[in-house]
């Protein structure tokens, strides 16, 4: 382990540089092969480090995987923050648009951001022990934020079940374009989701959701619950 650290200093790479390189490489391998099918040796070979370096920085495979999820999340949220330029005092319609634009861009975006979407898709389909942490630290806060916006749009004390289902419907529309991407690209003869396509998808989901929630609110007339 100490030989590895000494070597990175000689070559001009600091321990922090090595850690980041492992995270970047592991993110690609985990996204492509999944947690269960990925080995530490495979990651080390791709990153050009030895197993001692992974053990030093992350402890074990599970620790590395959790660190990768957090790292990729930080990168994605730093580039596309939740509020997307809106304030808590802005109308709920604008905040919903911002939430959807941020969400869709994070999961469908290109480059570094795309790795976050692919990693999360893998985690949803093939859950690991990390999912509990992901739910509590990422998904629950996101869903709470979205539910608050939806609650405002519904108005007049809607039932919490209604809020949950409407919020889940918004998320479901977004995730469809992630999970069904291979089908959509063939069905619509659309090779990739570029910036314009992603913007159009986000705008459509926002418009569709606003009309649906608005219609739902009028039809239900502000349920008591």
C-alpha positions in Angstrom: 0.0 0.0 0.0 2.7 2.5 1.0 4.7 1.5 -2.2 1.6 2.5 -4.3 1.4 5.9 -2.6 5.1 6.5 -3.0 4.9 5.6 -6.7 2.1 8.1 -7.4 4.2 10.8 -5.8 7.2 9.9 -8.1 5.0 10.0 -11.2 3.5 13.3 -10.1 0.1 11.9 -9.2 -1.2 12.7 -5.7 -3.4 10.3 -3.6 -6.3 12.5 -4.4 -5.6 12.2 -8.1 -5.4 8.4 -7.8 -8.7 8.3 -5.9 -10.5 10.4 -8.5 -9.1 8.2 -11.3 -10.4 5.1 -9.6 -13.8 6.7 -9.1 -14.0 7.7 -12.8 -13.0 4.3 -14.0 -15.1 2.4 -11.6 -18.2 4.4 -12.6 -17.8 3.4 -16.2 -17.3 -0.3 -15.3 -20.1 -0.5 -12.8 -22.5 1.2 -15.3 -21.6 -1.2 -18.0 -21.4 -4.5 -16.1 -23.4 -3.9 -12.9 -22.2 -4.3 -9.4 -22.4 -8.0 -9.2 -20.5 -8.7 -12.5 -17.8 -6.2 -11.8 -14.5 -7.2 -10.1 -12.0 -5.1 -8.3 -9.3 -6.6 -10.5 -11.1 -5.4 -13.6 -11.4 -1.9 -12.2 -7.7 -1.8 -11.2 -6.6 -3.0 -14.6 -8.7 -0.3 -16.3 -7.5 2.4 -13.9 -3.9 1.3 -14.0 -3.7 0.9 -10.2 -3.2 -2.1 -7.9 -5.8 -3.6 -5.5 -3.9 -2.0 -2.5 -4.8 1.5 -3.9 -8.5 0.6 -3.9 -8.3 -0.9 -0.4 -6.5 2.2 0.9 -9.0 4.7 -0.5 -12.3 2.8 -0.3 -11.9 -0.3 2.0 -13.6 -2.8 -0.3 -15.8 -3.2 -3.4 -18.9 -2.1 -1.6 -17.2 1.0 -0.2 -16.0 1.8 -3.7 -19.4 1.4 -5.2 -21.1 3.6 -2.7 -18.3 6.2 -3.2 -18.9 6.1 -6.9 -22.6 6.7 -6.6 -22.0 9.7 -4.3 -19.3 11.1 -6.6 -21.4 10.8 -9.8 -24.4 12.3 -8.0 -22.3 15.3 -6.9 -21.0 15.8 -10.4 -24.5 15.6 -11.9 -26.2 17.9 -9.3 -23.3 20.4 -9.5 -23.9 20.8 -13.2 -27.7 20.6 -13.1 -28.9 21.8 -9.7 -32.4 20.9 -8.5 -33.8 24.5 -8.6 -32.4 25.1 -12.1 -32.4 28.9 -11.4 -35.7 29.1 -9.6 -36.4 30.3 -6.1 -38.6 28.8 -3.4 -40.9 31.8 -3.8 -41.5 31.3 -7.5 -44.9 29.9 -8.7 -45.2 26.1 -8.3 -45.6 25.8 -12.1 -42.1 27.3 -12.7 -40.6 25.1 -10.0 -42.1 22.0 -11.5 -40.7 22.9 -14.9 -37.3 23.4 -13.3 -37.4 20.1 -11.3 -38.3 18.2 -14.5 -35.7 19.9 -16.6 -33.0 19.2 -14.0 -34.1 15.6 -13.5 -34.4 14.7 -17.2 -31.0 16.4 -18.1 -29.3 14.6 -15.3 -30.5 11.1 -16.3 -30.3 11.6 -20.1 -27.4 14.1 -20.5 -24.2 13.5 -22.3 -20.6 13.1 -21.0 -20.0 12.8 -17.3 -23.7 13.4 -16.4 -24.8 10.4 -18.4 -22.8 8.1 -16.1 -25.1 9.1 -13.2 -28.2 8.1 -15.2 -26.7 4.7 -16.3 -25.5 3.9 -12.7 -28.9 4.7 -11.2 -30.7 2.7 -13.9 -28.5 -0.3 -13.0 -29.1 0.2 -9.3 -32.9 0.3 -9.7 -32.9 -2.8 -11.9 -30.4 -4.8 -9.9 -30.6 -3.4 -6.3 -27.6 -3.7 -4.0 -27.1 -3.0 -0.3 -26.3 0.6 -1.4 -30.0 1.2 -2.4 -31.1 2.0 1.2 -28.5 4.7 1.4 -29.4 6.0 -2.1 -33.1 6.2 -1.1 -32.5 8.0 2.2 -29.8 10.4 1.0 -31.0 11.1 -2.6 -34.4 9.8 -3.6 -36.4 10.7 -0.5 -35.2 14.3 -0.4 -36.0 14.6 -4.2 -39.4 13.1 -3.8 -40.2 15.3 -0.8 -39.3 18.4 -2.8 -41.4 17.3 -5.8 -44.3 16.4 -3.5 -44.2 19.8 -2.0 -44.6 21.4 -5.5 -47.4 19.0 -6.5 -49.2 19.6 -3.2 -49.2 23.4 -4.0 -50.5 22.7 -7.6 -53.3 20.5 -6.3 -54.3 23.1 -3.7 -57.0 22.9 -0.9 -55.5 20.1 1.3 -55.3 17.2 -1.2 -55.1 13.7 0.1 -51.5 12.5 0.6 -52.1 9.5 -1.5 -53.1 11.8 -4.4 -49.9 13.8 -3.9 -47.8 10.7 -3.9 -49.4 9.2 -7.0 -49.2 12.5 -9.0 -45.6 12.9 -7.9 -44.8 9.3 -8.9 -46.5 9.9 -12.3 -44.1 12.8 -13.0 -41.1 10.8 -12.1 -42.4 7.8 -14.1 -42.6 9.9 -17.3 -39.0 11.0 -16.8 -37.6 7.5 -16.1 -39.4 6.1 -19.1 -37.0 7.9 -21.4 -34.1 6.4 -19.5 -35.2 2.8 -19.3 -36.8 2.7 -22.7 -34.1 4.7 -24.5 -33.0 1.7 -26.8 -36.7 1.1 -27.8 -37.4 4.8 -28.3 -34.4 5.4 -30.5 -35.4 2.5 -32.8 -39.2 3.3 -32.7 -38.7 7.0 -33.5 -35.5 6.5 -35.6 -33.8 8.8 -33.2 -30.1 7.8 -32.7 -29.3 9.9 -29.7 -30.9 12.3 -27.1 -29.0 15.5 -27.8 -29.6 18.8 -25.9 -32.5 19.8 -28.1 -34.2 16.5 -27.8 -33.7 16.5 -24.0 -35.1 20.0 -23.7 -38.2 19.0 -25.8 -38.7 15.9 -23.6 -38.5 18.0 -20.4 -40.9 20.6 -21.8 -43.4 18.0 -22.9 -43.4 16.2 -19.5 -43.8 19.5 -17.7 -46.7 20.6 -19.9 -48.4 17.2 -19.8 -48.0 17.0 -16.0 -49.2 20.6 -15.4 -52.4 19.9 -17.4 -53.0 16.6 -15.7 -52.4 17.9 -12.2 -54.6 21.0 -13.0 -57.4 18.8 -14.3 -57.1 16.5 -11.4 -57.3 19.4 -8.9 -60.4 20.7 -10.6 -62.1 17.3 -10.8 -61.3 16.4 -7.2 -62.2 19.8 -5.9 -59.7 19.7 -3.1 -60.3 16.5 -1.3 -60.2 16.4 2.5 -57.7 14.0 4.0 
